[in-house]
Amino acid sequence: MSTGTRLARWLVPVVLLVAWLGIGGTLGPYAGKLGEVATNDQSAFLPQNAESTQVIDAQRTFHQEETLPAIVVWTADGAARGDGIDKAQQAGATRALASLKGASGLAGPASPAVLSKDGQALQGVVPLRPDLGEDLEATLEQVRKAADQVPGAEVRVAGPAASQADLSDAFGGIDGLLLGVALITVLVILLLVYRSLLLPLVIILGAVFALGLACGIVYVLADHDVVRVDGQVQGILSILVIGAATDYALLLTARFREELAVSRDRTAAMRSALRRSLGPIVASGATVALGLLALLLSDLTNNRALGPVGAIGIACAVLSTLTFLPAALVLLGRVAYWPAKPKSASEKSAGQGVWTRIASLVDRAPRKVWACTLVGLLVCTAFAPTLQSKGVPLDEIFVNDAPSVAAQKTLAKHFPGGSGNPAVVIADADRVEQVTAAAERTEGVSSAAAVTASGRPGTGQQEAAKQGVDKQDAAADVLVVDGRVRIDATLEDAADSDAAKDTVARLRAAVHAVNGADGLVGGYTAQQYDTQQTAEDDRLLIVPVVLAIILVVLIGLLRSLLMPVLLVATVALNFLATLGVSALVFQHVLGFSGTDSSVPLYGFVFLVALGVDYNIFLMSRVREESLRHGAREGVLRGLTATGGVITSAGVVLAATFAALGIIPLAFLVQIAFIVAFGVLLDTLVVRSLLVPALVRDIGPTAWWPGALSRTGRDGVR
């Protein structure tokens, strides 16, 4: 070998390593800066064609921009609780709210303080601007200080503004914490599994570089409004990149270790390992990235936001695995695996390890193995329909004791559930009486009144009317803009409850039935209802698209039709079984009444797209071995050769997604459980037992119509 050739063999890895060190040093800090371009304003993610979105647009014609209500609740303190709230306290509360006039964060005047029917509480609504962002907590603190001026009363702040502040607090600082927990978890698992000192550090470093590159790209795109980022997308991106980069790295390092056992030339060994691993890694990355991009078909903006952001993360993970990792491994050689010694595939197959025994079991009784595992999965699947995905009530959004939850419970105890957060009806002015009457007759509506020219919130008017204000005097001052009026309907049930959403559906039917009214129903509850309905429509569209994408990728990789159909069917079965177990755990262990409407779709995309990765890793190796040794021996050799590395990858991915559970939000806890449990079920049962047993039992026909289908079980045509 010439000096120039030897120099080139070392120069390329060094250049790649230096390039990635530069990327890590320059873009790495952006992994902790995504919060600067993130928004947790949930109204920004509404479906654009929804009725509630049309109401938001219509409100602007009344010079009443969309608001974020903060509902202040006063209750008599412990010493005076028996006497309830007196008139002096009510007057003091009204003055306290009025003192907020002109505050920078307010979107309009606060309502007067209204006394509850039981005389034990007061409430007032402070409309805040929905775009306050990081200033929201400071504005709420200003509201609390003003409300504290009422002597002898305890103050709590409820409503969407308080919930959003608690949501921002839950996501605060998650960049560093989540990344740290995920990396430490991965490092510990790799050290325990591989018993190597350097290899886990190299793999972790590659994953961190991939995350830094992804976060740098996403930061720039979000800063220029090309993509949107919220706290959920922010957290999922970190976990997705770390998990995927580690999985792909494990596949390549395992193949490189096998090649080192038969070749003294580390460069040649890496060239062979890359050639044999490139197809599965690229196919796996393409499956996940395209599955995520299918979310662009969603009508929900937050779903569409996750699609390109997640795909960017996967692309960076693949790029790091195919460039940084080979360069580092070529430079380190066998030292990377010290103190362990590389073993070839034939040495693994000849051993008596756990995967040799599993392969032997699959070979002896394939039909019994796949029948037993299939029955178990079907039993789990039977519980899938019990999973309720209609959203979670406010008191279950947070898994800890958030202040907004306690305040909402106090509000619901003394006032109608929808107080301070009414359904907003926009209708033609000449039908205001008919629409108001139709709204008041609707089951679940406590009261309804048109907004007046004074600009008072509808709820304040309704409560005042209950205390003796002449309704005809109020009607005479109805605000009319471009021939349209706004009517606020207070619901009997909590604004985030299933009962309130059912009321919105009935209210829409009643309003739409008024001839000539051209009525629209919006507001917070209607937004939640529209989000839920849109999420259901999204699942019906996106699920088959993702399955079709996976099928096409598998057909191209495995050069077969029957095998990809079989693999897609087993992955889908694994998802349904996971939903069944999740329904039992959520309801009877974690105490959730249901899940967020987006949880099943997110769980499907992650679990199916990531889960099929392990089948790609397994079956690409099985195909390779079958071409050499026949269909039967190919299954056994492929399972033995990949069993350890794929199981390790599954454990790592499950552990990284489980790290999402440190964020005290029901949505992410549910996603964490679904993906972590589903990946383990897929890795330990579906991929280890069901798929190999089915392929072993079906024989070469499983590869129809490819060349392998025309060979005998032992490789003879």
N, C-alpha and C positions, 0 to 999 in steps of 0.2 A: 504494500500500500504506500503511495507516494506521500511526501510530507504535506503537500497541499490538500490531499484528500483527508488525511488525519486532522489537519487544522480545521477544515470545514466541518468535520464530524463533531468537533468540540465547539466551534464558533457559533453554529446555529443554536444549540441549546443555551449557550451563554447569552446571546442576543435576546432570545425569547425571555429568559429569566430576568434580564435587566429591564426589558420592556414592561413586564408585568410588575416588577418592583416600582417602576415609575408610575404605572397605572394605580397601584395600591397606594403609593404615597400621595398622589395628586387627587384621586377620586375617593379614596377610602373614607375621608371625613364626611362625605355626603351621606354615608349610611346613617349618620346621626343628625342629618339636617332636613330630612324629608318633612318633618313636622312644620318647617317654616313655610312650605308650599301646600300643606294639607288643609282641608276644610272638613269640619264635622257638622256642617249645616245640612241636616237631612232634607230640608225643603229643596236644596239644590239638586237632589237626585230623583225628583218626581218624574213619572212618565209624562212626556211632553204632550201627548194627545189625551190625557186624562181630563175628566170633568173638573176635578179639583184644581188642576193647573189652569184651566180656562177661568175659574173663579178668581185665582190670584191675579191674572191679567185684568179681569173686569174690575177688581178692587182698585186698581191703579187709576181708573177713570173717576173714582170718587175721591181722588187725592188721599186715599187711604192705602198706603203701601202695606204689603204683607208684614205682619208683626210677629214677634216672639213673646207671647204673654208670660209674665211673671205674676203668679197669684200669691199675694201676701195673706197669710192666715194668722189671726190673733185668737188665742184662747185664754180664758181666765187662768191665772197662775194658781199654784197649789193652795195658797191661803184664801183666795177669793172664789174658788171654783164653785162652791155651793150657791153663791149669789149670781153667778154668771157675769155677762158683760153689761155695764151700765151705759147710760146715754153719754156721760162725759167721756168714757173711753171710746165710744163710737165717733164722737165729734173730734177727739184727739187723733184717732186713726185717719179720719178724712183729712184733717189738717196736715198730718204727716205725709200723706200721699200727695197732697197739693203742693207741698214744699219741694217736691221733685221737679216741678215745672221748669222747663228750660235745660234740664240735665242733658248732656250730650248723647247719652245712649238711648234716650227715649224716642219712640216713634209717634207719640201723641200724648194727650193728657191722661192721667190715671183716673180710674173711676172712684166715686165715693166709697167709703167703707159700708158694707151691707151686713146687717145683723142676720144670723141664722134663725130658723124657726124655733129652735130649742133655746135660743137666747144665750148660748154658751160660746159662740164664736163670731168673729167678723172676717169678712174677706174683701179684698180690693184687688183690682186688676191693673197692672202696670205694663203697658205695651212697649216692648223694647224692639230696637232695630234687629233684624235677623242676620245682619252682616257684621256684628260686633267682633267676632273672632276671639282673639286673645283678650280683648277688652271686656268680654262678657262677665267674667268673674268680678272685675273691678266695679262694673255697673251694678251687679247684684249686691255687692257689698255696700254700695251707696244706698240701694233700696233698703237693705237690712238696717243700716244705721238710722235712716229716717223712720222706719217702722218701730224701732226700739224706743222711740220717744213716748210711746203710749205706756203709762204707768200701770202696774198690776196685770200685765198681759204677757204671755209667751208668744214669740214670733217665729213663724216658719215660712219658707218660700217654696211654693210648689209650681207646677205647670211646666210647659215645654222649655222655658228658659232655664229653670233650675235643673231639669233633666239633661239639657245640653251641656250645662256647666259641669255636671257630674260626669258626663260622657267624656268631655275634654280632659277632665282630671284623671279619668281612668286611662286615657291614652297618653297622658303626660309622661315623658321620659321613657316610653316603651322601647325606643330605638336601642339604647344601650343595654337596658335590662333584658329585653327579649333576646337580643343578639348574644349577650353574655351567657344566659341560661342555655340557649340552644348550642352554642359552641362548646361549653363545658360538658354538656350531656353527650354530644357527639364524641368529644375527645375521650371521655371515660369509657364509652362503649368500644371505641376503636382500640384503646389500650388493652381492654379486657379480652377482646376477640382476637386481635392479631398479635398481642404480646410483643409488639415492636415499639421502639422508642421514637424513631424518626418518622416512620410512615404516617402515623396519625397527625403529626404536626405538619407534614407536607400537604396532606389532604385538607386539613383545616385551613392552611394558608391559601391554598387554591380556591376554596369556597369563599373565604373572606375577600380575596381579590375579585372574584366573580360578583359578589354582592356590592363591592365598592364601585365597580364598573356599571352595574345595573342601576344603582342608586344615583350615580352621577348623570347617567342618561335620562332617567326618569325625572330627576330634579330640574334639569334644563327644559325638558318637554313640559313639565307642569308649570314651571315659571313662565313659560310662553303660552300657557293655556291650550297646549296641544292634547294633553291628557289631564285627567283629574285624579287627585289622590285624597283619600280620607284615612282616618286612623285604622280602619279595618284593612284596607288595601296595603297600607304602610306595614302593618304587622305581618300580613300574609306574605308579602314580597320577601321579607327577611327569611322567614321559615322556608318558603318555597325554594329560594336560591340555595340556602345552606343544605337542605335535604336533597335536592336534585343534584347539586354539584358533588356532594359526598357519594351518592348512589353511582353516578357515572364514573367517579374516580375509583370506587371499589371494583367496578367491573374491569377497568383498564389495568389497575395495579395487580389484580388477580391473574389476568392474562399475561402480564409482563413477568410475574413471578414464575408462571409455568414455562415461559420461553427461556428465562434465565437458567432454569434447571437443565436445559438441553443445549444451551449455547453459551459460550464464554464471552462472546461479543455482545456487549450491552446495547450497542447501537442497532445491531441486527436483530436482537431480541425485541427491542422497542418497535422497530419497523414491522416485525411480524405481529406483535401484539396490537399495534395500531391498525394494521390491515384487517385483522380478525375482529377487532372491537369497533371499528369505525361504523359499520352498518348498524349494529344494534344501538349504539349510543346516539347516532344521528336520527335513527327511526324513533327511538324513545323520546328524544327531545322534540322532534317534529310532532309526535302524537300529543304531547302535553301542550306545546305551544299552539298548535292548531285547535286543540280542544278549548284552550283559554280564549283564543281569538273568536271562537264561535259565540262567546258572550257578547260580541259586538252586535249580534242579532237581537239582543234584549232591548226592551223599551225602557228599562230602568237604567238611569245614568250611572249609578254606582256599579252595576254589573258590567256595563260597557267599559267603565274605568279599569276594572280588574283585568279585562281581557288583554289589552296591549301592554299594560304594566307587567303582568305575569309572564307574557310571552317574551318580553325583553329580558326578564330575569332568567328564564330558561335558556335563551340564546346565549347569554353571558356565561351560564353554568357549563354549557356544551363547549363554548370557546375556550374557557379556562381548562377544562378537562383534556382537550385535544391539543393544547399548546403549552400552557405552563407546566402541567403535570408531566408530560413526556420529557420536557427539558430537564425538570428537576430529577426525575428518575434516571435518566441517562447519565447525568452528572454524578449521582449517588451510587448507581449500580446496586450490587447486593447489600451494600451498607444500609440502604433504605429499609431492609427487612430485618436487620440485626436486632436481637440475637437469633431470630428464627431463620431456618434455611429453606430456600425455594424448593418446591416439589413439582414434578411434572404431572400432567393429567393421568398418564399411565400409572404412576406411583400412587396417586390418589385412588384410582379405580381398584388397584390391587390391595389396598389396605382394608382394614376392618372397622372404619369409622362409622359414625351414625348415618351418613348419607349412603354409604355402601349397603348398610342394613335396610334402609328405607327403599333403596332401589331394588334390593332383593325381594322385599315384601311386595312391591309393585309388580315385579316380574312373576312371582309365584301365584298371586291371586288378584290380578288387575280388576276383574269384574266385582269382586267382593269389596275391594278398596273404594272404587268409584261409587258403588251403590250405597255404601255406608256413609261416605262423606256427602253424597247428594241428598240423602234423607235428612242428615243433620242440618244442612244448609236450607232445605225446604221448610223444616220446622221453624228455623229462625225467620225465614221469609214470611211465614204465616202471620207474624206480628207487625209486619211493615205497615199495613193499613191503619193500625192504631196510632201511628205517629201523626199528631196534629200540627199542621204548619200554617196556622192562621195568624201568626204573630204572637208575641208574648206581652202580657200586661205590664204596666210600668213597674209594679213591685217585683217583677221577675227579670227586668232588663239587667239589673246589677246583681251579682252574686254576693256582694257584701252589703252592709247597711248604709246605703247612700242617703244623704240628707233629703234629697228630693222625694225619695220613696216614703220616708216617715211623714213629710209634709203632705204628700198626696193622700196618705191614709187619714190624716187629721182632717183634711178638706172633705173627703168623701164621708166622713163620720157625721159632719154637721150640715153639709150642703148637697144639692143634687150633684150626681157624679160628673156632669159636664160643665159645672160652674166655672166661669172664667175662660172657657175654651169652647165656645158655641159652634154649631154648624152654621156656615155662612151661606145664605140663599140670595142669589141675584135674580131679579125678575123685572118684567115690565111694570112701570109705575101704575098704569091703569088697572092692573090686576093685583095690587098690593093686598087688598083686603081678602080676596079669595085665596091668594097664596099663603097669607098669614093664617087664615082659618084652616086651610088644608094642613099646614105644618102643625098647628096646635092640636088637630085631631089625630095626628100620627101617633101610633103607639110607641112609647119610649121618649117622646118629646115632653119636657116639663113646661116650657113656655116658649113663645115666639113673639117678637116685636120688631118693627122696622126701625132702622137707625135714623135719628133725627138730624136736623141741620146743625144742632149743637155739637155733633160729632161724638156724643157719648157712646160707649160700647153698648151693643145690644143687651148684654147680660145685665149691665147696670140698670138699664131701663126696665127690664123685666122684673128685677128684684124690687126696684122702686115702685113699680105698678102693684106688686103684691102688697106693698105697704100703704096703698091708698091714692096713688097718683091717678088722675083721670086719664083713661086711655084715649079718649077723643081729643083731649088737649095735646097728647103726645102725637097722635096721628096727624094732626093739623100741621105739625112741624117736620114731617117726613122729608128726608133729604132725597132729592131727585136729580140725577145727573144723566143727561142724554136719554131721558125717558126711562131710566132704570133705577131701581131701588135695591137697597141691601136689607135683608131681614136676618136677624140673629136668632137661632133656635137653640135653646139650652136643653141638653139631653139629660135624661134621668140617670143614666149610667155613666161610669167613668169614661172619659174620652178615648182611652186606649183599650177598652174592653171589647170582647166579641159582641156583647149585647149592644154596645153603642154602634158598632159597625153594622149590625143587623138593622138598627134604627135608621142609619144613614141610607141603607138600601130602600127601606120603606118610605123614608122622607123623599127620596128622589122620585120614587114611583108616584107619590102623592103630588109633588110639585109639577112633575112632567105631565100629569093628568089635567092640570088647569089649562084650559084652552086659551091660547093667545098670550100666555105668560112668558113663554120662552125661558123657563126657569132653569137655573143651574145650582147645584148644591156642592159646596166645598168646605174648607176648614180643616182642622187638624185630623179629626176622625175620618173625614172623607179622604184625606190624603193617605192615611194608613189603609183604608179600604181599597183605594185605587192601587196602591202599591201591592197589596195582597193579591188582587185580581190579576194585575199585570204579571206578577211572579208566577202565578199558575199558568198563564198563557205562555210565558217564557219557557217553562219546563216542557210544555207540549211541543214547542218548536225546537229548542236547543238540544234536548236529550237525543232525538233521532239524528240530528246533524252531527253531534259528537260521536255517536256510534258509527255513523257512516264514514267519518274521517278516520277513525281507528281502523275500520275494516279495510279501507283503501290502503292505508299505510302498511297494514299487515300483509295484504295481498302482494304488494310490491316487494316487501322484504322476504316473505316466505315462499313466494311463487307458487301459491296454492289458493284454492277457493274454500275448500271444506275446512281446513285447519284454521284460517282466520275467523270463519263463522263460529267454530267451536270455541275459540279463545274469547271472542266478544261475548258469546253467550255465558261463559263461565264468569267473566268479569262482571257482567250485568247481574248475574245471580249472586255474586259476592256482595254487590252494592245493596241489593234488596235484603239479603240476610243481615247486613250491617244495619240497615234502617230498622229491621225488626228488633234486633238487640238494643239499638239506641232508644227505640220507643219504650222498652221495658226499663232501661236504666234511667232515662230522663224522667219518667213518670213515677217510678217506685223507689229510686235511689237518690237522684238529685233533686226531686221535687218540682220539676218543671211541668207546667200544665200543657205546654206545647213548644214549638220552635218558631223562630223568625221565618217569615215566608220565603226568604232567600236561602235558608240553610240546606234544604234538599238539593237545590240546583248546585250550590257551591260544593256540597259533599259529593254529588255525582261527578262533576267535572274533575275535581281533585282525585277522587278515589278511582274512577274508571280510567282516567288518562294516566295517572301515576301507577295504578295497579297493573295496567297492561304492560308497563315497562318490564316487570319481572317475567311476564310471559314471553316478552320479546327476548330478554336475556336468555331465558331457558330454551325456547324453541329455536332460536337462531343457532345455539350450540347443538341442540338435538339434531337439527337439519345437517349441520356440518359433520357431526359424527355419523349420522345415518348414511350420508353419501359415501363414507369410507367403510362402515362396518355393517350396514343394513338397518332397517327400521327398528327392530327389536333391540339390538345392541346400542343403537343410537340413543334411544330413550334412556337406557340405563347409564350409559357413559355421560350423556348430557346432564342428567340429574345429579350424578355423583360429582362431576366437575364443577357445576355451578351452585349446588345446594348451599354450601357454606357462605359463599360470597353474596348470593341473593338474599339469604336469610339475614345476614349481617346488614345488608343495605335496607331491608325492610324494617328491621329493628331501629336502625338509625333514623329512617324517615318517620316512623311512628313516634319516636322520642322527640324529634324536632317539632312535629306538629303538636304533640302533647304540651310543648312549652307554651303554646298559645293560651293554655289554661291559667297562666299566671296573670293574665289581664282579666279583671273582675267583671266581665261582660258575658251574659248568657250566650249571645250569638257566637262568640269566639270559643267559649267553653264547649258548646255543642259541636262546632266545626272540628275542634281539636279531638273530641272523642270519636266522632264519626270517621275521620281520616285515620287516626291512630289505630283504632280497633279494626277498621276495615283493611288497612295495610297489613296488620298482623294476621288477620284471618286469611287474607289472600296469600301471604307469604308462607304461612305455616300449614294451611289446609288446601286451598285451591291450587296453588302452584306446586306444592310439594307432593300432594296426593291425588287430587281429582284430575288435573290435566295430564300428568304422566300416566295414570292408570287408564284414562280414556284413550290416549294415543297408543298405549301398549295394547289395549284390547282391540281397538279398531284396526291396528296394523298399518301397512303401507297405504291403504285406502284413505287414511286421514289426510294424506298429502295430495289428494286428487285436485286438479288434473296434472300436477307437476310430475317431473321425472321420477321422483321417489315413489309415486303411487304405482309405477310399473315395475318395481323391484319386489323381490320376495322379502319375507321378514328377516332373512339373514343376508340380504343384499344381493341376491341372485335374481336376474331378470327372468 
